[in-house]
Every structure is written in structure tokens, then in C-alpha cells.
Amino acid sequence: MRRRILVSFCLSVLCALLVDDGAAVDALPHPPSSIIAAAPAPGFIAAARGCRSSSRDASSHRRAYRTSSDNYDDVPRPMIGSSPPRRRVDARGNGSTSHAHHDDPDDDPPSPSTNCNSSRRRWLSSMASVATSSGTMLLPSAPPITHRKTVASAAMPLDADIVDGLPARVERAIFRPRPARVLRPRMNLDFAVLLMRSSYDAIDDIDVVPMDQFQRDFFLIRRAEYESYADAIGPGNMMMQGDLADPNYFDFISFAQYVTINREIDDPLNVFEEKRPVDVVYAEDVDETTQRFDTVVVRRDTSLNLDDLRRRHTELVGEAILDRLIDTFGDTASAIPKIEPRSRPNSSCILASIRQMAKLFVISGFAWDGDASMIERTTGIDENSKTDAAGTIFSITFTSPATLWSGQSLRAKNAALTNDFALKTVRELMSRAGYGIAKSSVKYENFREISTFTLI
């Protein structure tokens, strides 16, 4: 009977040691004095805690972002350099690691004597007398917990098992539309880079995630998605991996980028640490360059809610694209007709500007053809005004655009942010003209992308 009681008590101690909060050990009920003499030695409890910590450390290291070339030989270099894993910080900027570790020997409980001449029974009796006199079990104090998250509701770094797990494979096989085997023009490389870079810079500017984590998540997503996409495209299309000017590859990489953007922006961090490149040091003795990084604490504007963050991302992308189109074509015959800031011109002027913007997308190789039209014309909010375009509905149509598959796939995922680059650009164009967009939609039919919006 005493042995059963002892076994039950030992199991309760081990169960308490397996939980994250060591304070649970102190909350254990005191054992009867009749079995205190048979209680496990402190050294045994310390060993159990050590096993628990070692297991947790090993698990944390498996999830950590390994950056050495030995661990990630197949990882291409990200745009601003690879960097160590993110360390979460609290509101004061104090960092916390992903697991606890103690090397101070003073924290370890004393172990029993190993003198072969001493009696085990005598040692247990002495332990029982001390425990009885104090009225409590001699359990070592719990180590401080340093691995708790200090930022709630944060998007954790992706794991390869998540992006290529069973749910992801089911989505790709059943719910994802297949790429259309349609001939598309080769994109202007500078314009393709502009579309990708503007989306990347926008997520960096709104400060919702460390960009070193974003780059790693982006890599894991595109690595998991690429094989199924390439198989669906087929060998006859001769897609060149890494060639942004290839519309088939751009379609894929833009999809992967916006999947990553939606993941990070839907669960933003308030405070985090980020590795930022500061300079490049040239080592003459080894004939190579070394990228250096500084760790900075980033605090985003917490007054912006989720809708504000999405809207701001859209605005930043539209600003970057429109500014580049104006800089590139502003002094040519292909320039977008100039509109005075906040002038709110009539519908005809607005249509001419939108139509020329669509033509510049076509010139840049975004699609085979593009045009804008006025679906419904109104006289505006003020009935006496014949120049206000408020309430007018416009549409932009592209034939075989470079985002034909990715746009449909993002819609199938119910993504809040999509790669509707033309609509983002026209939003900025209308904002500078003094208008806003009340309602907008994007649909795909017969290899065409049709964007519809209403001015206010």
C-alpha cells in the first residue's frame, strides 16, 4: 500500500515538472508524513527538470531560423540579406528568447552523498527528519521562465511542415484554379521589378513584421508552391525560374508574395526586433564582401487597425507605381494627361487619364491589350454641377495579364489584399485628382481581368 502511494506521488511530481510554469510544483499537496522518508531525492527531481528543459530546448532549436550555409544550402540569398531569427521584445524593448537555459551551478539542488560507507537508509531518514521539521517537501525552486511570448497575437515564423502540410496540399489540388495555358507577352523587367518591389517596400514601411522573417516566410511559401505550379504549367511553356520578365514566373512569384503579405499583415506585431543591413565590408585578404547588420527595435503605429494597415499598404503600392510611370513617360507623348491636384475634373478627363494609364501597363508588357471605359455616367452629387465625376462607374480591362492565375488564386483564398496593381494605381491617380473610390471589384473571365470602380 505504501509503495502505491509513493508511486502516485512521484507521478504527480513528474507531471508538475512537465508544465511550463514551475510554480505548479510549489502548489502540490504535501504528502503524508508516513511517506516523506520515501520521497524522491532532490537530485532526481533536478534530473527530471533537466530532461524537460533539454527536450524543450531541442524542440525550440528545431523551430528556430537557422541561417548557416550548412543548414540552408538551398536557400537563395534574400533581397536585403539573410539574418538570425527574430527575438520578441516587450513594450520596453527587453528581449526574450524562445527557451530557458540555466548554467549557474548555484541554482542546482544538492545531490546526496556518494560515499560507499554511508547507509542509504540513514540518508533517507535524515531527509525525512528535515522535511518533517519544516513541514514541506524539499523541492528545488522553479527556474525563472524566460521563454514566454511578450507580444500577443503575433504571426509566428512559418515552418516547412505547415506550408507543405496536408491542408496546403488539399488546397492546391482541389480549391486552387489551374494556370491557364495562354500566350502572354514578356514583361519589361524594370516594370516587373517595380510591381514586386513596391509591394515589398509597402509591407516594410507599415512595420508589421521583421523583414528578415518576411523573407524567410516568403521563401518557404514559394518553395512549397513552385513544384505544383510548374507541373500545372507543363513543360511546353518553357518557364524560366527566377526570370521576373517571364509572365508565367511573375504570375507565380507575385502570388507567393501576396500570400506572405496577407499572412503577416493579418496578425501584426506591435514591437519587434529587426536585423537591418548597415554597410558592406570588403575583406582584401579573402577577396569577398561581408554584410553587416544592426539590430533595431521597431514599434509600429498602433493607432492603425487592420483595415487601416491594408488600406495604407494599397496606397503605398499605388503611389510607387504611379510615380514611376510619371517619371518614365512624363516627358513623352505617352504621358498620362496631367490633372491639376484636387481639381476634380469631369468624367471625360478622368476617362482619358485612366485609359492612358492602362496603355502604359500594356507598353510595359503587363498584358496583350488594355483599355478603360465609362460604364455609367452621372452628373455628380450636386445636381447643378455638370463637371463633377462623382458617382461615375469606370472599368479597366486587360487581356491575358501577367496576374491572370495569381489574381484568381488569391480570390480563391479570400485574401484581403490582392495583386490588383492597376486598381491600386488608379486609386492613387484619383486621389491626386480629388476623388475617392467608393466601391471596387475585380473579376476574371475569358482570360481577361476586369476592374470596376465607382468615384465619390
N, C-alpha and C positions, 0 to 999 in steps of 0.2 A: 504494500500500500504506500509506504514512504517513497519507494522508488517511482511509482506512478506520479505522485505529487511533485517529486523533483523533476521528472521529465517534463511535466506540464509547465512548470515554472521556467525551466530552461528554454522551452519553445517560445514562451511569451516574451522572454528577454530577446531572443533572436529576432522575433517578429518586430519588436520595437526598434531594433537596430537597423532593420531594413528600410524603415521610413526615412524620409529626407530630414525631418526635424528631430534632432537628437533630444529635444526636450521631452519627447514622449517616453524616453527611458525613465526620467525622473518621476513621471506620473504613474509608474507601475505600482500596483498594490504591494504592500510589504508582505513578505512571506511569513508563514508561521515560524515561531522560534524553534520549533522542532526540526525544521529542515534547513535552517540557516547554516548549520555546520556542513551541509552537503551542497551548498550553493556553488556555482562555478566560480573559479578563481578570476580575479580581475584581469589577469593576463589572457585568459580565454576570451573574455568579453572584448578586450582590446584587439585580439586577433580577428574576432568576428567583424568588428568595426573596420579593421584594415582591409578585410576581404570585401566588405561592402564598398569602401571608398575606391579600392582598386578596380572593382567592377564598374563603378560609375565613371571613374577616370577613363577606363578603356572605351566605354560607350561614348563618352564625350569626345575622345580623340578620333573615334571613327566618324563622328559627325562633323568634326572641325574642318575648316577650309585649309587644306594642305597646299602650300604654294611652292614646295621644292620641285625641281625638274624631275627628280626621281619618282615623285608621286603622280605628277601630271605631265608626262612626256607628250601626251597627245593634245594638250590644251594650247590653242593658239594664243599669242600674246594679245591682251585686250587693248583697247584704244589708248588708255592712259596708264597702262602697266598693271601687272598683277601685284597683289598686295596681301598681307596677312589677314586672318579672319577678323571680323568686327568684334569689338568689345563694347558691350552695352554700358551706358553710363546713366547715372541718375540725374535729377534736376540740378545738382550741384556740380556735375561733371566728374563725379567719382566713378571710376571704372569697376567692373565686376567681371570675373572670369566665368567660364562655363562649368567649372567643377572646383571642389575644395581639395586642398592638399596641405598636409602638415608635416614638417620636417623637424620641428622642435622636439628634442628628446625629453624636455621637461614636461611636455604635455602627456607623455605616455604613462600609464599607470604602472606601479611597481610590480615586478614579477616575483613569484615565490622563490625561495632559496632552492638551489640545485645541489646542495650538499648531500652526498650519498649517505652520510651518517645520521642525517636528520630523519625523523619519522614523519611520514605523510599524515598519519593520524594526529600527531602533535601539531602539525602546521594547520590542519583544518580546524582543530579545536581552538587554536589561538585566533583564527579568523572568525570563528563563531562567537568567541567571547567579545571581540572588538565590535562586531556587528550588533550583538545583543546589547552591549553597553550604550551604543549610540542610537539604537532603535531604528536604524535604517540599513539598507543594503549598501555595501561599499562598491558602488558602480562609478566608473570614471565619468567625469563631466563631459558633456557633449561638446564637440568642436564647434567653433563658430561657423555658421552657414554663410558662405560667400558666393554661392552659385545661383542664387535666386535672381530671376529677371527683375530689373529695376524699371523696365518700361513695359507697360501692359499693351495688349492688342497689337503687337509688332509682327511684321512679316518676317518669319524666321528664314534663314538661308535654305535654299532648295536642296534636296537630296536626290541623287540619281534614281533611287528606288521609287521616288514619288513621281517624277516626270516621266518615267518609263514603266510605271506600275500597271496593274490590271485595269483600273478605271481609265487611265490615259489611253491604253491600247484599245479599249472598247470604244472610247470616244472617236479615236482616229478611224477605226474600222467601220463604225455604224453611223455616227452622227456628223462626221466631217464630210463636206462635199468633196468630190474628186476634182482634181485640176482639169480645166478644160484644155483639150489639145487644139489650141488655136494659135495661128501665126500672129506674133506681136512684134512691133518694131524694137530695135535695140535702143536702149535709153542713152541719153547723154550722160556720161559718167559723172560730171560735176553736178548735174541735176539730181541724179540718184543719190550721190553722197549728201547733197543738201537735204533731201527728204529724210534720210536716215539720221543725219547729224542734228537737224533741228529737233527731231523727236527726242534724241538722247540729251541734248542740251536743256530741253524744257524740263525733263524729269530731274535733271541735276539742279536746275535753278529753283525749283519749288521745294527742294530739301526734304524729301520723304523717305529716303533710304541712302545708306552709304553707297557710293558709286562702285566701290570695289565689290560689294555684294551684288549690285545690279549686274555687273559684267559677268560674274560667275554664274548667277542665275540665268542670264541670257545665254551663256554658253551651254549650260546643261539642257535648256529647253530646245535650242536649235540642234544639239547633238541627238537628242531623243526623237525629234520630229523629222530629221532630214531623210533618213532611210525610207520611211513610208512615203514621203512626198516624192522622192526621186523614183521610187518604184511605180508610183501612180503616173508620173510624167512619162515614163517609158524611155528606153534607150534612144529612140529615134529623134528625140528633141535636142540631144547633144547639150544638155545643161552644163554650164561651167561653174563648179562650186567655187564660191569666193568672188565671182565676177558680178559686181553690182550692176553693170550695164546690161547683163543678161536679164530680160524681163522675167523669165521663169525663176531664176535665182532671187531676183529682187522681190518677187511675189512671196517667196518662202521666207526670206530673211526679215521682211517687213512684218509678216505675220508673227514670227518668233519675237521680234522686238516689242510689238504691241501686246502680246500675251504677257511678257515680262513687265511692261509698264503698268498694265491693269492689275497685276498681282501686287506690285509694290505700292501703287497709289491707293488701292482699296484698303490697305492696312498700314497706314503711315506711322513712322516713328516721330516722336516729338524731339528727342535729344539722342544723339548718337555720335560715335567717333568715326572718322573717315581718314583714310590714307590719301594724301594729295601729293602729286609729284612737284618737286621744287626746282630741281636742276638736273643736268646730266654731267657726270664727271668722267673725263676721258683719262683712262689709265694707259700711259705710254708703254709701260713695261709688259702689259699683257695685250695691248692693241685691241681694246674693247671699251665700250662705254658702260657706265653703271648708273641706273636710275635711282635717285634718292627720293625719299618720301618724308613728309611731315605728318604727324597725327594731329588732327584738329577736332575740336568739339563743335558740332553743328546743332543749332537749335532752330527749328522751323517756326514759321508764324502760326501759332496755334489758334489764332482767330479765324483762320480759314478752315471751313468744314470740308467734307468730302466733295460736295458739289462745287465748292469754290476752287478746290485743287484741280479738279477735272477741267473746269472752265479756264483756269489760268494756264494749264498745260496746252489746251487748244489755242488760246490766244498767242502764246509764245511761239508755237509752231507756225501759225498763220503769219505772224509778224516776220519771222525769219525768212519764210518762202517769198512773201510779197516784197520785202526789202531787196532780196537777191534778184528777183525778176526786174525790179525797177533799176537796180544798179547795172544789170546786164543789158537790158534793152531800152533803158530810159532815153538814150540819145539816138535811137534808130527809128526807122519807120514802123517797126513792130511794137513800139512802146504802148503801154496801156494808156488810153486817153486820160489826161490829167483832170482830176476833180479837186476843186478847192476844198480845203479842210472844213468839215462840218457845214458844208453848203447845202446839203440835202437837195441834189438836183432832181430833175424829173425822171420818169421811167425810161425814156429813150436814152438819156445819157448814161443811166445806170446799166442798161442792157448793152450798150456799146462797150463799156469798160469790162463787164463780166465776159462778154463774148471774146474780147481780145485777150483777156487773161487765160481763157480756155485754149485759145490758139497758141499761146506761149507754152502751155503744157504739152500741146501736140508737137510744137517745134522742138521741144526738149526730149521727145521720144517717149512721153508717158503713154500715148495711145496712138492708134492709127488716125483717128479723127475725133474732133471735139467741137461742140457748139453750145450756145446758150439761147434760150428762148423765153418769152414772156407768156406765161400760161393764163394769167388773169390780171387785168389792169383795173385799178380803182383810182378814184380822184383824191384819196388820202383821207386823213382824219378830219380835216377842215373841208367842209363841202364847198366853200368859196375859193379854195386853193386848187389850181389846175396844174401845179408843178410838183406837189409832194407825191413821192412814190410809195408812201406808207400803205400797207395793205396789198401791194402788188406781189404776185407769186411768180417766181422765176424758176427755171430748171437748167441744169448743165448736164450734158450727155457726152460720154466718152465711149468710143468703140474700141473694144479689146484693150482695156487699160492694163497697166502693169500691176494693178492691185485687184485683178478680177477674182482670183481664188482667195487671196488673203482677206479681202473685204467680206466675202460670203462666209468664210470660216470664222471670222471674228463675230459676225452677226449670229452664227450658229451657237457660239459660246456665250451669247448675250453680253458681250463685252461693252462696258460703258464708253470706253474710248476706242475708236477705230482709226484706221489709216485713210480717212477720207480727206486727203490732202487738198483737193480743190475746194471742198466746202470750208475747210479751215482757212484757206487763203481768202475766199470771198467774204468770210465773216470779218476778217481784218480790213479788207477793202471797203466794205460797207460801213464799218465802224469809223474809218477815217472820213468817209463821206457824210457822216452824221446819222446813219441809220443803224438799227439793230435787226437781228433776225429772231422772229417770234417762234416760228416752227420750222423744222427741217427734217428731212428724211433722205435715206439713200436706199435704192433698190437695184437689183441686178437681174437683167433679163436679156436673153439672146445675145450674150457676150457683150452687153453694154452696162455701164454704170450710170445711173440716173439720179442726180441730186436735185431735190426740190426744196425751196425755202420761201418764206414769206417775210417781207420787210415790215418794220414798225418804225 
